[in-house]
């Protein structure tokens, strides 16, 4: 099992866009990645510019499939 905790800090005013992008990834994971054991996203209650993604994968191939997914590619596309 592989586990990752990613902490993401966004510029002021970008909170809603980041939340939308992260929730898009969550939806894709739940629909398409059975070997992703858990994928959770939270937004800090005291600093809404800080997000945490907690990811658990069955194995390295599961993480590789996730990292090479269309949802992750969209997430990393440059914004406006």
C-alpha positions as CSV (number, residue, x, y, z in Angstrom):
1,X,0.0,0.0,0.0
2,X,1.2,3.5,-0.8
3,X,-0.1,6.6,0.9
4,X,0.5,10.3,0.0
5,X,-0.6,13.4,1.8
6,X,-0.4,16.5,-0.5
7,X,-0.8,20.0,1.0
8,X,-1.7,22.6,-1.6
9,X,-1.8,26.4,-0.9
10,X,-3.5,28.6,-3.5
11,X,-3.4,32.3,-4.2
12,X,-6.2,34.4,-2.6
13,X,-9.2,34.3,-4.8
14,X,-8.4,30.9,-6.3
15,X,-10.1,28.8,-3.5
16,X,-13.3,28.0,-5.4
17,X,-11.4,27.0,-8.6
18,X,-9.1,24.7,-6.6
19,X,-12.0,23.1,-4.8
20,X,-13.8,22.4,-8.1
21,X,-10.6,20.9,-9.6
22,X,-10.0,18.7,-6.7
23,X,-13.6,17.5,-6.6
24,X,-13.3,16.7,-10.3
25,X,-10.4,14.4,-9.5
26,X,-12.3,12.8,-6.6
27,X,-15.3,12.0,-8.8
28,X,-13.0,10.5,-11.4
29,X,-11.2,8.4,-8.8
30,X,-14.4,7.0,-7.4
31,X,-15.8,6.2,-10.9
32,X,-12.6,4.8,-12.5
33,X,-10.0,3.7,-10.0
34,X,-10.9,0.6,-8.0
35,X,-7.3,0.1,-6.9
36,X,-7.3,3.5,-5.3
37,X,-8.2,2.6,-1.7
38,X,-9.0,6.1,-0.6
39,X,-8.9,9.6,-2.0
40,X,-10.0,12.4,0.3
41,X,-9.8,16.1,0.0
42,X,-10.2,18.7,2.7
43,X,-10.1,22.5,2.9
44,X,-8.6,24.0,6.1
45,X,-11.3,25.6,8.3
46,X,-9.0,28.4,9.5
47,X,-7.2,29.1,6.2
48,X,-9.4,28.4,3.2
49,X,-6.4,28.8,0.9
50,X,-5.0,25.5,2.2
51,X,-6.2,22.1,0.8
52,X,-5.1,18.6,1.8
53,X,-5.4,15.5,-0.4
54,X,-5.0,12.2,1.3
55,X,-4.4,9.4,-1.2
56,X,-4.1,5.6,-0.6
57,X,-3.2,3.2,-3.4
58,X,-3.2,-0.6,-3.4
59,X,0.2,-0.6,-5.2
60,X,2.5,1.3,-7.5
61,X,0.6,0.4,-10.7
62,X,-2.6,1.8,-9.1
63,X,-0.7,5.1,-8.3
64,X,0.7,5.2,-11.8
65,X,-2.8,4.7,-13.3
66,X,-4.0,7.6,-11.2
67,X,-1.1,9.9,-12.0
68,X,-1.6,9.2,-15.7
69,X,-5.3,9.6,-15.7
70,X,-7.2,12.3,-17.7
71,X,-8.5,13.8,-14.5
72,X,-5.0,14.4,-13.2
73,X,-3.9,15.8,-16.5
74,X,-6.8,18.3,-16.4
75,X,-5.9,19.2,-12.8
76,X,-2.4,20.1,-13.9
77,X,-3.5,22.1,-16.9
78,X,-2.5,25.8,-16.6
79,X,-5.3,28.1,-15.5
80,X,-6.2,31.5,-16.7
